């Protein structure tokens, strides 16, 4: 198993605002803050590469606080070779996915 920290700003492609929001500065500001908050939710994202028994899987994992102020870890399988890969509601940057594959390949 290999793990590498994953910088969100490089991995997630920012979505385009809907046309009606893009033309309204006040609504656009709220929309941008919401997208920023959604990205920030995954701060500390880690890529985990697992190989064994003839299989290979990559996960993106993040921590969330639970109702008892503990921490739960969640992981979602991702295909870093598929240019249409999404994580949560975000499109992933092809350049960042390639870089992440390279970093995972060189990790020990």
KACORCOR-V603421 format. One record per helix or strand of 2 or more residues. SS is the DSSP state (@ for helix, = for strand). FROM is the first residue (numbers start at 1). TO is the last residue. If there is no record, write none. Layout:
ss=SS from=FROM to=TO
ss=SS from=FROM to=TO
This chain:
ss== from=2 to=5
ss=@ from=8 to=11
ss== from=12 to=13
ss=@ from=19 to=22
ss=@ from=25 to=40
ss== from=46 to=52
ss== from=55 to=65
ss== from=71 to=78
ss== from=86 to=87
ss== from=90 to=92
ss=@ from=94 to=106
